Amino acid sequence: MSQPPPSPRATVRYKGRGHYDRALIHEILDAADVCHLGVVQADGSPMVLPTLYARDGDHVYVHGSPASRLLRASKKDGVQVCLTVMLLDGYVMAKSAFHHSINYRSVVVFGEATEVRDVEEKRRALELLVDHVHPGRSAECRAPNDKELAATAVLRLPLGEASAKVRTGPPIDDDEDLDLPYPAGVIPVTVVRGELSATG
Amino acid sequence: MSQPPPSPRATVRYKGRGHYDRALIHEILDAADVCHLGVVQADGSPMVLPTLYARDGDHVYVHGSPASRLLRASKKDGVQVCLTVMLLDGYVMAKSAFHHSINYRSVVVFGEATEVRDVEEKRRALELLVDHVHPGRSAECRAPNDKELAATAVLRLPLGEASAKVRTGPPIDDDEDLDLPYPAGVIPVTVVRGELSATG
């Protein structure tokens, strides 16, 4: 269960919170919906855009307008990106301000994202993108036509340089603070889906 | 209510979804908890890390280990960053795969983040960081001591180059798809906080 980091930049600095087991990385990627995709712009400054994604085996797909901007920002078929996903599980309330924290599961993926040009792979990636958010939905809506396919850029990013970072459990206060008269513990956070409403 | 974009890189590409009114940008920043902070690493590749933040007037603060890594990545007191926040409000289910979407409110801030060296401003920023997640909590826990203050880096980022992007409402399907026999509409998403539990 304890794999080494795949590269220096994919090494989690905080001791004890970094994990490199592929099963855990996949699990977190499958549980979240939105990633934040970072790229370096032509002027050398960073840009971070939220976007949907889907995992297929040991890579992830992103699509659409963010992918287009990313590709335009690059001079090649591929572009260096950092794809980050985070699930917030709880607010950690400590006796001291310093030890306040959050419980979370995150994944950070570094690598080169390349454009998917094969039409069948592109169709499959778009199905996975719909099914990632709504399992089974790709079979219950109209599939993309040729014009829609052409209007959508899809990028594939391998998971070779990925890490997970996880915090769980109660606050860790200093011994001398434990008797301070402040409530401490964890406030759990959950995301709730409502019912489909036609009016939005 | 309709202000122009503050700069080319802070211009939202999608027509009709970009907003530059400071009140809306503040409102979204105050409603979210976690941002994704992007920076360019020494090797030229992008890095995106999730972290807490707090707004104070027309700038935001970030702190801690991510701030330290960002500062180390820079040779100066300041570093070019992109700070992105997103609130997911709903899943938009259309008749066609192509028009599936999400309802959300996001803010993207470009700019130079600089280290806060003034001790009083640093104390205040750390109070705001605690209070942003737990209103009033900074008065109900032990304040940082000198050692803790020294161990915490705080960065300040002005909101001068910020934009908001918002999608609301039902799916927008093509006319010829409206009679397809698939359920369509919006699945609302809400984040629910539970009760404080001592065991986490």
Interface residues (C-beta under 8 A of the other chain):
Chain A: R9 R13 Y14 D33 V34 H36 L37 G38 V39 V40 Q41 D43 G44 S45 P46 M47 V48 L49 P50 L52 S65 R69 Q80 V81 C82 L83 T84 M86 L88 G90 Y91 V92 M93 A94 K95 S96 A97 F98 H100 I102 N103 Y104 S106 V108 F110 L126 E127 V130 V133 H134 R137 S138 E140 C141 R142 A143 P144 N145 E148 T152 T168 G169 P170 P171 D177 L180 Y182 P183 A184 G185 V186 I187 P188 V189 T190 V191 V192 R193 G194 E195 L196 S197 A198 T199 G200
Chain B: R9 R13 Y14 D33 V34 H36 L37 G38 V39 V40 Q41 D43 G44 S45 P46 M47 V48 L49 P50 L52 S65 R69 Q80 V81 C82 L83 T84 M86 L88 G90 Y91 V92 M93 A94 K95 S96 A97 F98 H100 I102 N103 Y104 S106 V108 F110 L126 E127 V130 V133 H134 R137 S138 E140 C141 R142 A143 P144 N145 E148 T152 T168 G169 P170 P171 D177 L180 Y182 P183 A184 G185 V186 I187 P188 V189 T190 V191 V192 R193 G194 E195 L196 S197 A198 T199 G200
